[in-house]
């Protein structure tokens, strides 16, 4: 809060002297100061970002022939398209569109991405001045000591009306603010890559659950035919047993095979129910409100070109997400290091102040304050018990963790592509 007392210049010759010389001196001193601040604002204490080297093989072990290796070029931002339409199945197309619109995990991922973008905008706002306006009265009674009076002296209560605009700006000394913006940008790109990865995973899960259902429908038909054959075979064995052609052991074996076929048919029906419930969850529905009519899986004629193994690595959003997380951790090291250096906060207020509300907006009631309204202009902690060094150590450890996660993600990708 800004507690300003009404100022009444004394009736003296000094009060009537123009303040033009004072302005000239202030301007001449302000220009070098601003130039120095702009120079410092371009500094950054974040380490030069270089992703760790990964021992990439010269060729894939399972490559059929030589000459199919090329350097991977990141392409995770290229749209994957509606790849499931290659199966030419209208039911699958409908399920994929319903999952894209109603899957709750996908909605949560989109919300996380929206949060990251909002935090990115919040970090970028620190690069600009913060401007506000306000108005209101202040009723105060100064102490006798503040007026240079005796302790038992009487002071009067006064009301000060104020209407002013305020401005606050932190000069980006040593890149603290810009490092925060870089970290927020990298985090947003990481969330975008993770969202793309989640989209692909859900699309694949829907397709896999759908084809599993169709496969179980085919197995259910197969076991239904098997049960019919076992029933006919058991009836035949029963007649032969009644005629005395076979022993009771052979009849018992036939009955056992029939019971086994019926049991396996019940197991297939149970598996289908579980798969149908899982598909309902992927579509954002309760299992009780979802049903898919049985339809045995037919032969699928689909040819997927093998392509180059490294081309698969280029399309993986998980690798891009791991790399962006590492870049964000690197930028946070710069933020932690900047805590060792001074912070410069420029603040000011310009408006009107008056003892009477009716005189508030008169030209003679104008007032301004240049400098910190609360606190100091330039601040630097002298002793903090090692808190700033702990922050730097934590930032370095976080970067080491993200670097290890990145290398592990790349190695896992190599294994899966092999």
Buried (B, 14 or more C-beta within 10 A) or exposed (E): EBEBEEEEEEEEEEEEEEEEEEEEEEEEEEEEEEEEBEEBBEBBBBBEBEBEEBEEEEEBEEBEEEEBBEEBEEEBEEEEEEEBEEBEBEBBBEBBEBBBEEBEBBEEBBEBBEEBBEBBEEBBEBBEEEEEEEEEEBEEEBEEEEEEEEEEEEBEEEEBBBBBEBBBBBBBBBBBBBBBBBBBBBBBBBBBBBBBBBBBBBBEBBBBBBBBBBBBBBBBBBBEEBBEEBBEBBEEBBEBBEEEEBEEEEBEBBBEBBEEBBEBBEEBEEBBEEBBBBBBBBBBBEBEEBEBEBEEBEEEEEEEEEEBBBBBBBBBBBBBBBBBBBBBBBBBBBBBBBBBBBBBBBBBBEBBBBEEEEEBEEEEBEBEBEEBBEEEEEEEEEEEEEEBEEBBEEBBEBBEEBBEBBBEBBEBBBEEBE
